[in-house]
Amino acid sequence: MNIIGRQREIHLLDRCEHSGKPEFVAVYGRRRVGKTFLISEHFHNHFTFSVSGVANMGNSVQLNTFYAALRNHFHGDITAPDDWFSAFGILEDMLERDPARERKVLFIDEMPWLDTPKSGFLSALEHFWNSFASKRPDIMLIVCGSAASWMIRNLIDNYGGLHDRVTERIVLEPFTLGESEDFFRSRNIVFTRRQIAEAYMILGGIPYYLDSMDRMFGLNQNIDILLFEKNAKLGGEFDRLYHSLFRHAENHIRLVAALSGNNSGLTRQELSKKSGMSDGGGLSKALKELESCGLISQSRDIARRRNGDYFRLVDYYTLFYFKYLHNRRGWDPRFWTNYLTDPAHRNGCGYAFERVCAAHLPQIMRKLGISGVITDTYAFRSSGGKPGAQIDLMIDRKDDTINLCEIKYRNAPYELTQGDIDDLERRKEVFIRETGTKKSIHQTMIAACGLVPNAYRNEIQAEITLDDLFL
């Protein structure tokens, strides 16, 4: 199999395939993250039945697509279904006639698109599983969708006839830095780890985006080609992404636009005010859907018990879009290459690297030697006057220790000065005063190229480099 990483997901698929009992597997994750590829490669495209929903089309098109798939997999005289109950009824008949005793793997891809308004699709699926498939130990049903909010609402959190019917769920995450490195290597694309990290800061670990790189060009040329040339391949990806994930994407776009202008995140009240959305059920629903799709994250300020949740935009492409592509005037096909010398570029890399670190907490904890320790991660914003303190990443450990992380992204090893140590000590004092913690505090530096080994280095309890994030 030509699959990079995904070891846990492969293990789950293997286990379900050979369980000897009926399995209902739900696979979901962000658009372009590789869900279809994983399933197709794992089963070598050998499905008893497979079908994929069609984006932005009505019920008749979806039914015709299902009918065509039935005719493709089960040869013979098959009558076109009038509705979803008859469509699944035909599928039941065909499966009953199949004399083969081996596992029957059914794959329904992009299922949310099949569920058009008032189509009855979900009720028919419920009837198919409850009255037929769940009684057949030879059936493994895999359903997949990029609209993670639909998958969670209608399958995982279903309180009707499909309540607790999903036997396994697989949430497919973007590649890590290490997996991105393996992916580039498999495509014969030669980038340094620093270049891979900078590609990650722009595109994230999305396989489709990474696979768009041309090995004939360097990283900066690739970014210009993919994002800044006229009719660039990923130039219109923003609209495709959001309108494929959400049927009514306007509110979701308003929220990510509001978050894109604040690197530290916004509280719910701040977000409501900035986006113009009322602080009610509509806001809650949109936030939950954005989070379920991996586009935003929610973190808690350890010093605030009430109204201490912050929402941050974490999708790299969305962040890049609002910073460099949204409302762009003029057309410079070499914008990115020319922009690299701008001082603002380094600041942008710094904020993006903070997000990369937050996405690689398992690697950070492995380096700290605390993989087996129960931990929570928080943010901290002081509220006790000036001078204040802000800590975007802190690791609260059950072994009575807290790591306060300072993150630096530079082209060379970072040289600590007395000013740095004074600032770190001040942040620590503010943190202890406002949280009242009695735990041991470890000052932790995450520096892309490490630290210069000078006398001030000894004031730091832990040092983590970019290479450590690739582990």
C-alpha positions as CSV (number, residue, x, y, z in Angstrom):
1,M,0.0,0.0,0.0
2,N,1.3,3.5,-0.9
3,I,0.0,5.0,2.4
4,I,2.2,7.5,4.4
5,G,1.7,7.3,8.1
6,R,-1.9,6.5,9.2
7,Q,-0.7,3.5,11.2
8,R,-3.5,3.8,13.8
9,E,-6.2,4.3,11.2
10,I,-4.9,1.2,9.2
11,H,-5.0,-0.8,12.4
12,L,-8.6,0.2,13.1
13,L,-9.6,-0.7,9.5
14,D,-7.9,-4.0,9.7
15,R,-9.5,-4.8,13.0
16,C,-13.0,-4.0,11.7
17,E,-12.4,-5.9,8.5
18,H,-11.5,-9.1,10.4
19,S,-13.8,-8.8,13.4
20,G,-16.3,-11.4,12.2
21,K,-19.2,-9.2,13.0
22,P,-21.2,-6.4,11.4
23,E,-19.3,-3.1,11.4
24,F,-20.4,0.5,10.8
25,V,-17.3,2.7,10.4
26,A,-17.6,6.5,10.1
27,V,-14.6,8.3,8.7
28,Y,-14.4,12.0,8.6
29,G,-12.0,14.9,8.5
30,R,-11.1,18.1,6.7
31,R,-11.5,18.3,2.9
32,R,-8.3,17.2,1.1
33,V,-7.0,15.3,4.1
34,G,-6.9,12.0,2.3
35,K,-9.9,10.1,3.5
36,T,-10.9,8.5,0.2
37,F,-7.3,7.7,-0.6
38,L,-6.8,5.9,2.7
39,I,-9.9,3.7,2.3
40,S,-9.4,3.1,-1.4
41,E,-5.7,2.1,-1.0
42,H,-6.3,0.0,2.1
43,F,-8.9,-2.1,0.3
44,H,-7.2,-1.9,-3.1
45,N,-10.5,-0.5,-4.5
46,H,-12.1,-3.9,-4.1
47,F,-15.5,-3.0,-2.7
48,T,-18.7,-5.1,-2.9
49,F,-20.4,-1.8,-3.4
50,S,-19.2,1.8,-3.5
51,V,-20.7,5.2,-4.3
52,S,-19.9,8.8,-3.8
53,G,-22.2,11.7,-3.3
54,V,-22.1,14.6,-5.8
55,A,-21.4,18.1,-4.4
56,N,-24.2,20.7,-4.7
57,M,-26.6,18.6,-6.6
58,G,-30.2,17.7,-6.0
59,N,-31.9,14.5,-4.9
60,S,-32.5,13.1,-8.4
61,V,-28.9,13.4,-9.3
62,Q,-27.9,11.6,-6.0
63,L,-30.4,8.8,-6.6
64,N,-29.2,8.4,-10.2
65,T,-25.6,8.2,-9.0
66,F,-26.5,5.5,-6.5
67,Y,-28.4,3.6,-9.2
68,A,-25.4,3.8,-11.6
69,A,-23.2,2.4,-8.8
70,L,-25.7,-0.5,-8.3
71,R,-25.6,-1.3,-12.0
72,N,-21.8,-1.1,-12.0
73,H,-21.3,-3.5,-9.1
74,F,-24.2,-5.9,-9.6
75,H,-24.7,-6.7,-13.2
76,G,-28.2,-7.6,-14.4
77,D,-31.6,-6.1,-14.8
78,I,-31.9,-3.5,-12.0
79,T,-34.9,-1.1,-11.9
80,A,-34.2,2.5,-11.2
81,P,-35.2,3.4,-7.6
82,D,-37.9,6.0,-7.0
83,D,-36.6,7.0,-3.5
84,W,-34.0,6.1,-1.0
85,F,-35.9,3.3,0.6
86,S,-36.2,1.5,-2.7
87,A,-32.5,2.3,-3.5
88,F,-31.4,0.6,-0.3
89,G,-33.9,-2.1,-0.8
90,I,-32.3,-2.9,-4.1
91,L,-28.9,-3.0,-2.4
92,E,-30.2,-5.5,0.1
93,D,-31.5,-7.7,-2.6
94,M,-28.2,-7.7,-4.5
95,L,-26.3,-8.5,-1.3
96,E,-28.6,-11.4,-0.5
97,R,-28.0,-12.8,-4.0
98,D,-24.2,-12.5,-3.6
99,P,-23.0,-16.1,-2.9
100,A,-19.6,-15.1,-1.8
101,R,-18.9,-15.8,1.9
102,E,-16.0,-13.3,2.3
103,R,-16.3,-9.9,3.9
104,K,-18.6,-7.6,2.0
105,V,-17.2,-4.1,2.2
106,L,-19.6,-1.3,1.4
107,F,-18.2,2.2,0.9
108,I,-20.4,5.3,0.8
109,D,-18.1,8.3,0.1
110,E,-19.1,12.0,0.7
111,M,-22.3,10.8,2.4
112,P,-23.4,14.3,3.5
113,W,-24.0,15.2,-0.2
114,L,-26.4,12.3,-0.6
115,D,-28.6,13.7,2.2
116,T,-30.3,16.5,0.4
117,P,-33.2,18.4,2.1
118,K,-36.4,16.3,2.5
119,S,-34.9,13.4,0.6
120,G,-35.4,10.8,3.3
121,F,-31.9,9.5,2.8
122,L,-31.0,9.3,6.5
123,S,-34.2,7.5,7.4
124,A,-33.5,5.0,4.6
125,L,-29.9,4.5,5.8
126,E,-31.2,3.9,9.3
127,H,-33.7,1.3,8.1
128,F,-31.0,-0.4,6.0
129,W,-28.6,-0.8,8.9
130,N,-31.1,-1.6,11.6
131,S,-33.3,-4.1,9.7
132,F,-30.6,-5.7,7.4
133,A,-26.9,-4.9,7.7
134,S,-26.6,-5.1,11.5
135,K,-27.8,-8.7,11.3
136,R,-25.2,-9.7,8.8
137,P,-21.8,-10.6,10.3
138,D,-20.3,-10.5,6.8
139,I,-21.0,-6.8,6.2
140,M,-18.7,-3.9,6.8
141,L,-20.2,-0.5,6.0
142,I,-17.8,2.4,5.7
143,V,-19.3,5.9,5.4
144,C,-17.1,8.9,4.8
145,G,-17.5,12.7,4.6
146,S,-15.6,16.0,4.6
147,A,-18.6,17.8,6.2
148,A,-17.5,16.6,9.7
149,S,-20.3,18.6,11.4
150,W,-22.9,16.5,9.4
151,M,-21.1,13.3,10.3
152,I,-21.0,14.1,14.0
153,R,-24.6,15.4,14.2
154,N,-26.3,12.7,12.2
155,L,-24.1,9.6,13.0
156,I,-22.0,10.1,16.0
157,D,-24.4,12.1,18.1
158,N,-27.6,10.8,16.6
159,Y,-30.3,10.3,19.2
160,G,-32.8,8.6,16.8
161,G,-32.7,5.3,15.0
162,L,-28.9,5.5,14.4
163,H,-28.1,6.2,18.1
164,D,-25.0,4.3,19.1
165,R,-24.9,2.3,15.8
166,V,-21.5,3.4,14.6
167,T,-19.1,0.7,15.8
168,E,-15.9,2.6,15.0
169,R,-15.1,6.2,14.1
170,I,-11.9,7.4,12.5
171,V,-11.1,11.1,12.5
172,L,-8.4,11.6,9.9
173,E,-6.0,14.4,10.9
174,P,-3.6,16.3,8.7
175,F,0.0,15.0,8.4
176,T,2.4,15.9,11.2
177,L,5.8,17.4,10.2
178,G,7.4,14.0,10.3
179,E,4.7,12.5,8.0
180,S,5.0,15.5,5.7
181,E,8.7,14.8,5.4
182,D,8.0,11.1,4.6
183,F,5.4,12.3,2.0
184,F,7.8,14.6,0.2
185,R,10.4,11.9,0.2
186,S,7.9,9.5,-1.4
187,R,7.3,12.0,-4.1
188,N,11.1,12.7,-4.6
189,I,10.7,16.2,-3.5
190,V,13.9,17.4,-1.8
191,F,13.2,20.0,0.9
192,T,15.2,20.7,4.1
193,R,13.3,20.4,7.4
194,R,13.2,24.2,7.6
195,Q,11.6,24.3,4.2
196,I,9.1,21.6,5.1
197,A,8.2,23.6,8.2
198,E,7.6,26.7,6.2
199,A,5.5,24.8,3.7
200,Y,3.5,23.5,6.7
201,M,3.0,27.1,8.0
202,I,1.4,27.9,4.7
203,L,-0.5,24.8,3.7
204,G,-0.6,22.7,6.8
205,G,-0.2,18.9,6.6
206,I,-2.9,18.5,4.0
207,P,-1.8,15.7,1.6
208,Y,-3.6,17.2,-1.5
209,Y,-1.8,20.5,-1.1
210,L,1.6,19.0,-0.4
211,D,1.1,16.7,-3.5
212,S,0.6,19.8,-5.6
213,M,4.3,20.7,-5.2
214,D,6.5,20.3,-8.3
215,R,9.8,18.6,-7.5
216,M,11.4,20.7,-10.3
217,F,11.0,23.9,-8.3
218,G,12.1,25.1,-4.9
219,L,9.6,25.9,-2.1
220,N,9.2,29.6,-2.8
221,Q,8.6,29.0,-6.5
222,N,6.1,26.4,-5.7
223,I,4.1,28.7,-3.5
224,D,4.1,31.4,-6.2
225,I,2.9,28.8,-8.7
226,L,0.2,27.3,-6.5
227,L,-1.2,30.5,-4.9
228,F,-0.1,33.7,-6.7
229,E,0.1,33.0,-10.4
230,K,-3.0,33.8,-12.5
231,N,-5.4,30.9,-12.3
232,A,-3.2,29.3,-9.6
233,K,-4.3,25.8,-8.7
234,L,-5.0,26.7,-5.1
235,G,-6.0,30.3,-5.7
236,G,-9.7,29.6,-5.4
237,E,-9.4,26.9,-2.8
238,F,-10.9,29.0,0.0
239,D,-14.4,29.2,-1.5
240,R,-14.3,25.5,-2.5
241,L,-13.2,24.5,1.0
242,Y,-15.9,26.3,3.0
243,H,-18.8,25.8,0.6
244,S,-18.0,22.0,0.4
245,L,-17.9,21.7,4.2
246,F,-21.0,23.8,5.0
247,R,-24.2,24.1,3.1
248,H,-24.7,27.7,4.4
249,A,-21.1,28.8,4.8
250,E,-21.6,32.6,5.2
251,N,-21.6,32.6,9.0
252,H,-18.6,30.3,9.2
253,I,-16.7,32.6,6.8
254,R,-17.6,35.6,9.0
255,L,-16.2,33.9,12.1
256,V,-12.9,32.8,10.5
257,A,-12.5,36.2,9.0
258,A,-12.8,37.7,12.5
259,L,-10.4,35.3,14.0
260,S,-7.8,35.7,11.2
261,G,-7.0,39.2,12.5
262,N,-6.1,38.1,16.0
263,N,-3.2,35.7,16.6
264,S,-3.9,35.2,20.3
265,G,-7.6,34.3,19.7
266,L,-10.9,35.8,20.8
267,T,-13.4,35.0,23.5
268,R,-16.9,34.1,22.5
269,Q,-18.1,37.6,23.4
270,E,-15.2,39.3,21.5
271,L,-15.9,37.0,18.5
272,S,-19.6,37.8,18.5
273,K,-18.9,41.5,18.5
274,K,-16.2,41.4,15.8
275,S,-18.1,39.1,13.5
276,G,-21.4,40.8,13.9
277,M,-23.1,37.6,14.9
278,S,-25.5,37.5,17.9
279,D,-24.3,35.5,20.9
280,G,-26.8,32.7,20.6
281,G,-27.5,29.3,19.2
282,G,-26.4,30.2,15.7
283,L,-23.0,31.2,17.0
284,S,-22.7,28.0,19.1
285,K,-23.6,25.8,16.1
286,A,-21.2,27.5,13.7
287,L,-18.3,27.4,16.2
288,K,-18.9,23.7,16.9
289,E,-19.0,22.9,13.2
290,L,-15.8,24.9,12.5
291,E,-14.1,23.1,15.4
292,S,-15.3,19.7,14.3
293,C,-13.7,20.3,10.9
294,G,-10.4,21.2,12.4
295,L,-10.5,24.8,11.2
296,I,-10.5,26.5,14.7
297,S,-9.5,25.3,18.2
298,Q,-10.8,26.2,21.6
299,S,-8.4,26.7,24.5
300,R,-9.0,27.6,28.1
301,D,-7.3,30.4,30.0
302,I,-6.1,28.7,33.2
303,A,-6.7,31.8,35.3
304,R,-10.3,32.3,34.3
305,R,-13.0,29.9,35.3
306,R,-15.8,31.9,33.6
307,N,-15.6,33.2,30.1
308,G,-12.1,31.9,29.8
309,D,-12.4,30.0,26.5
310,Y,-10.5,31.4,23.6
311,F,-11.1,30.5,19.9
312,R,-8.2,30.5,17.5
313,L,-8.0,30.0,13.8
314,V,-5.7,27.0,13.2
315,D,-6.2,26.1,9.6
316,Y,-3.0,27.2,7.9
317,Y,-4.4,27.7,4.4
318,T,-7.3,29.9,5.8
319,L,-4.8,32.0,7.8
320,F,-2.6,32.4,4.7
321,Y,-5.6,33.3,2.6
322,F,-6.8,36.1,4.8
323,K,-3.3,37.5,5.2
324,Y,-2.1,37.4,1.6
325,L,-4.8,36.5,-0.8
326,H,-8.1,38.0,0.4
327,N,-8.9,41.3,-1.3
328,R,-5.5,41.3,-2.9
329,R,-4.9,44.2,-5.3
330,G,-2.7,43.8,-8.3
331,W,-1.3,40.5,-9.6
332,D,2.3,39.7,-8.9
333,P,3.0,36.1,-9.9
334,R,6.3,36.3,-7.9
335,F,4.7,37.8,-4.8
336,W,5.9,35.2,-2.3
337,T,9.5,35.2,-3.6
338,N,9.7,38.9,-3.4
339,Y,8.0,39.1,0.0
340,L,10.5,37.0,1.8
341,T,12.8,40.0,2.4
342,D,10.0,42.0,4.1
343,P,10.4,42.3,7.9
344,A,6.7,41.4,8.3
345,H,7.5,37.9,6.9
346,R,9.5,37.0,10.0
347,N,6.7,38.1,12.3
348,G,4.3,36.1,10.3
349,C,6.5,33.0,10.5
350,G,6.7,33.5,14.3
351,Y,2.9,33.3,14.8
352,A,2.6,30.4,12.3
353,F,5.4,28.5,14.2
354,E,3.4,28.9,17.4
355,R,0.5,27.1,15.7
356,V,2.8,24.4,14.4
357,C,4.1,23.8,18.0
358,A,0.5,23.6,19.3
359,A,-0.3,21.0,16.7
360,H,2.7,18.9,17.8
361,L,2.1,18.5,21.5
362,P,2.8,14.7,21.4
363,Q,6.2,15.4,20.0
364,I,6.9,18.1,22.5
365,M,5.9,15.9,25.4
366,R,8.0,13.1,24.0
367,K,11.0,15.4,24.0
368,L,10.2,16.5,27.6
369,G,10.0,12.8,28.6
370,I,6.5,13.1,29.9
371,S,4.5,11.1,27.2
372,G,3.1,8.9,30.0
373,V,2.1,11.8,32.3
374,I,-1.4,13.1,32.3
375,T,-1.4,16.7,31.0
376,D,-3.6,19.6,30.1
377,T,-2.7,22.5,27.9
378,Y,-3.9,26.0,28.5
379,A,-3.3,29.6,27.5
380,F,-2.8,32.4,29.9
381,R,-3.5,36.1,29.7
382,S,-2.9,38.2,32.8
383,S,-5.7,40.4,34.0
384,G,-4.1,42.0,37.0
385,G,-2.8,45.2,35.5
386,K,0.5,46.3,33.9
387,P,2.9,45.1,33.1
388,G,0.9,42.0,32.0
389,A,1.9,38.7,30.6
390,Q,0.7,36.4,27.9
391,I,1.6,32.7,27.5
392,D,0.1,31.0,24.4
393,L,1.2,27.5,25.4
394,M,1.6,26.0,28.9
395,I,1.6,22.4,29.8
396,D,0.0,21.6,33.2
397,R,1.2,18.2,34.3
398,K,-0.2,15.8,37.0
399,D,3.3,15.4,38.4
400,D,3.0,18.9,40.0
401,T,5.0,20.6,37.2
402,I,4.0,23.3,34.7
403,N,6.0,24.0,31.6
404,L,5.7,27.6,30.5
405,C,6.7,27.6,26.8
406,E,8.4,30.5,25.0
407,I,8.4,30.0,21.2
408,K,11.0,31.6,18.9
409,Y,11.4,31.1,15.2
410,R,14.7,32.3,13.8
411,N,17.1,31.4,11.0
412,A,19.9,30.7,13.4
413,P,20.2,29.5,17.0
414,Y,18.6,32.0,19.4
415,E,20.9,33.8,21.8
416,L,19.4,34.4,25.2
417,T,20.2,37.7,26.9
418,Q,19.7,39.0,30.4
419,G,16.7,40.9,29.0
420,D,15.1,37.6,27.9
421,I,15.7,36.0,31.3
422,D,14.3,39.0,33.1
423,D,11.2,38.9,30.9
424,L,10.7,35.1,31.4
425,E,11.0,35.6,35.2
426,R,8.5,38.4,35.2
427,R,6.0,36.3,33.2
428,K,6.5,33.5,35.7
429,E,5.9,35.8,38.7
430,V,2.7,37.2,37.1
431,F,1.5,33.7,36.3
432,I,2.1,32.4,39.9
433,R,0.5,35.4,41.4
434,E,-2.7,35.3,39.3
435,T,-3.2,31.5,39.2
436,G,-2.1,30.8,42.8
437,T,-0.3,27.7,41.6
438,K,1.9,25.8,44.0
439,K,3.4,23.6,41.2
440,S,7.0,23.7,40.1
441,I,7.5,26.0,37.1
442,H,9.8,24.9,34.3
443,Q,10.9,27.6,31.8
444,T,10.8,25.9,28.4
445,M,12.2,27.3,25.1
446,I,11.0,26.1,21.8
447,A,13.5,27.5,19.3
448,A,13.5,26.3,15.7
449,C,17.3,26.3,15.5
450,G,18.0,25.7,19.2
451,L,19.8,28.0,21.7
452,V,23.3,29.4,21.7
453,P,25.1,27.7,24.6
454,N,25.9,30.7,26.7
455,A,25.6,31.4,30.5
456,Y,21.9,32.3,30.2
457,R,21.0,28.9,28.7
458,N,21.4,27.4,32.2
459,E,18.3,29.4,33.3
460,I,16.1,27.3,31.0
461,Q,14.9,23.9,32.2
462,A,14.0,22.5,28.8
463,E,15.0,23.2,25.2
464,I,13.1,21.9,22.1
465,T,14.1,22.4,18.5
466,L,12.4,22.1,15.1
467,D,14.0,18.7,14.7
468,D,12.3,17.5,17.8
469,L,8.9,18.3,16.2
470,F,9.7,15.8,13.4
471,L,10.0,12.9,15.8
